[in-house]
């Protein structure tokens, strides 16, 4: 979640980095040039045999121009990427309480399993008789997802959460079209607090997006939602637990209202990790929900993907699921890859979805089991409430003392008059070694700070995190503004100029202009 | 449970600090009767050893590409990935970080994204590339939407050489978004006239090269003709290694280039996760979907990188965004850029030549196989043969003989009268022995079919 509500500031002059070094390195913190500055096009780090023939069948289409792409030897390449890696914050190194993103531990067993040749080295189009184990895993994972959600069918192929939303909303559109109502049911209701992907998805499919306000407690305003229900409503898209980290108290009532109006209930499952084993979305009246395997089932976030967003569907939508899906033919499993003879709405992606993520998620589910999954949800909620309770006297909560689910939300009312913004506060956390919480999201809360510790954190780790935030909060209240407004002082970079980056975009490396040419 | 860090005593202390009696007090907002109390219908937690046993058993029921002579392609390719790649992408700082929302502590991710964008732009011959998409097929669908935004027209013309899955993804999204698509019939010999399908509402023509049957397509003339009509040319590739040997789509005049990057750095993994590549001209950058990394300076004037032009994106623009996309394919993109850096221009060209040479050798050998005919005049590392008999049966017989020899065209295009076509990929992993095994298996399978 990135928002630019905050302003950039010039830092204070004095810096902990003021001591200069010849190299620009700071002890173990090494600077690293771009590959284009250290590599050469004639260098390669891979030995390739000579081609067995020089005959070609390329017609007139052989490359004539040079790409000029530099190569590095293997030792040079290893060093380049190891140095880059050391400029990143990571869950493995410290608490990463990025709300709404669920930065929990990524078990290494799951990495190992995904790399078994029988999973990692199989081709999506090899004969199905040679991939029965892979199809069995997909079937077993799908069964688990249905059991955990009490839904009727799974669309396996969506590549990420937003892709899953698109899939679910396509299933809804297909159902509406099958009813002959595509011309009249054109409205999708989306709460103000929703992820940006929700309105973007609905708009992509040609729906008209109408906002539903939140009430004073952080829930969707029930009466406002009901007032918007009518024969034009295709669906409501609701996140539960919602983006404020709260369980929507009126969710069953809202589901009933949208169903009575003839529409469907799309649930954004981004926060399913809070309720796995505690609440089944199917019991709440949900018609479609994507599951972020990279959050709830801990497949690695990988610096921004790859994700995986299978979608569970209710009985009313199951028949419209996209291809492919796995069916059983006697003892054998078979992929249905074509829509002919089905009511499937089509295809979301080439091949069959994020198999590498399916293996990891399945390993996670097997490892946790019925008891571990429920415990994980409970611990996630417990950790978040503990953080909330331990900071409540210093930082302000937009919805009072109400218990949260897996993430604790604060606003910036407590910083009023201090000259310190949410952004400043977040940047000061960096100096203390923490990745900041999610800032300025959800949009309905001013200066939002959304903290999701996840179940992975130990009590000792939480206590240190809380003590750090308390120290920062008291420092802010004492008016020690420089600690915040110039932060970070101790990261690989000070604050970066995002305004300039957008004003004059430099989106790739270009060779430096020779001095003589530049002068002309 | 090995992944949980709290003890029962911790939990009790924490509940007391929060001021509630038990954990379900924190779930008090769940509507009456909806909180599960019975056990879930799953087995209890398992040790690492047990999980490894179960998954290894499942994996053992699949035939891995490296176990057999392997010639299956059609959008995903078996290549050798250097050991360094998989080691580096498992560095904690890459594997367990997220989107670089806090650039000061994400310069590692941001710098490799910037390097990746530069590499992709150079390979495709374009001005600018984004920080990757989910895969080649979804990148193609996004390119079509982008062309609609730029031209303010609503119809895409899809070549009959476009990978059928890619075409289906475009058609599905277009149908749902109320846009039009004209799909040309399967074009086995690259003889179609895409220009004839252009009308006043056409925003773009989508052509794949090498196409799904392996033919190379010269886009230059088509690009000129498209531009004369205000139509954008979207060039698609599914085999990124081909860019090392072939004229780049940018050099041939494409306006948007999209493709699958799996071949460089990424495992087959049964179809995903992969990495979509997306490049275009500078003038269209603000209509481009997906994340972009840009160069800037920090408060001390040092070079650094940030995500930029985010006003195109859903988290700022919501329903007015250029796309609903939120993530990219970060780790697959990292694997791509590391492998590409190890190769360099020299290594990539050599690798591409070995791929091409292996395909040429096999095609030449097949001239002497009665009942099999290579249909392509040109190809890179993949071509189509017509066999006497049903391709599916022949493939099954070859699989029984331990050779995974290709994809039957009818699996991708059922009911199109292509039941006797097999699409065959050759890469650097195929040895002389593999090719000999291929030819033997094909000959005996053809004979078995004749009897």
Interface residues (C-beta under 8 A of the other chain):
Chain A: X1 X2 X3 X4 X10 X11 X15 X17 X24 X32 X34 X35 X36 X39 X40 X41 X42 X43 X44 X45 X46 X48 X49 X50 X51 X52 X53 X54 X55 X56 X57 X58 X59 X60 X61 X62 X63 X64 X65 X66 X67 X68 X69 X70 X71 X72 X74 X77 X78 X80 X81 X82 X84 X85 X86 X87 X88 X89 X90 X91 X92 X93 X96 X98 X101 X103 X105 X106 X107 X109 X111 X112 X113 X114 X115 X116 X117 X118 X119 X120 X121 X122 X123 X124 X125 X126 X127 X129 X130 X131 X132 X133 X134 X136 X137 X144 X147 X148 X159 X160 X161 X162 X163 X165 X166 X170 X173 X195 X196 X197 X199 X200 X201 X202 X203 X204 X205 X206 X209 X246 X247 X248 X249 X251 X252 X275 X277 X278 X279 X280 X283 X284 X300 X301 X302 X303 X304 X305 X306 X307 X308 X322 X337 X338 X340 X345 X346 X347 X348 X349 X350 X351 X352 X353 X354 X355 X356 X357 X359 X362 X363 X365 X366 X367 X368 X369 X370 X371 X372 X373 X374 X375 X376 X378 X379 X381 X382 X383 X385 X386 X388 X389 X390 X402 X403 X405 X426 X427 X430 X435 X436 X438 X441 X455 X456 X457 X458 X459 X461 X486 X488 X491 X492 X493 X494 X495 X496 X497 X498 X500 X501 X502 X505 X506 X507 X508 X509
Chain B: X1 X2 X3 X4 X5 X6 X7 X10 X11 X13 X14 X15 X17 X18 X19 X20 X23 X25 X26 X27 X28 X29 X30 X31 X34 X35 X36 X39 X40 X41 X42 X43 X44 X45 X46 X48 X50 X51 X52 X54 X55 X56 X57 X58 X59 X60 X61 X62 X63 X64 X65 X66 X67 X70 X72 X74 X75 X76 X78 X82 X84 X86 X87 X88 X89 X90 X91 X92 X93 X94 X95 X96 X97 X98 X99 X100 X101 X102 X103 X104 X105 X106 X107 X108 X109 X111 X112 X114 X115 X117 X118 X119 X121 X122 X123 X125 X128 X129 X131 X132 X134 X135 X136 X137 X138 X145 X163 X165 X166 X168 X169 X171 X172 X175 X176 X177 X178 X209 X216 X218 X243 X244 X245 X246 X247 X248 X251 X260 X267 X268 X269 X270 X271 X272 X273 X274 X275 X285 X291 X292 X293 X294 X295 X296 X297 X298 X299 X300 X302 X304 X305 X306 X307 X308 X309 X310 X311 X313 X314 X315 X316 X317 X318 X319 X320 X321 X323 X324 X325 X326 X327 X328 X329 X330 X331 X332 X333 X334 X338 X340 X341 X342 X343 X344 X345 X346 X347 X348 X349 X350 X351 X353 X354 X356 X357 X358 X359 X360 X361 X363 X364 X376 X377 X378 X379 X380 X395 X396 X399 X404 X407 X411 X412 X414 X415 X428 X432
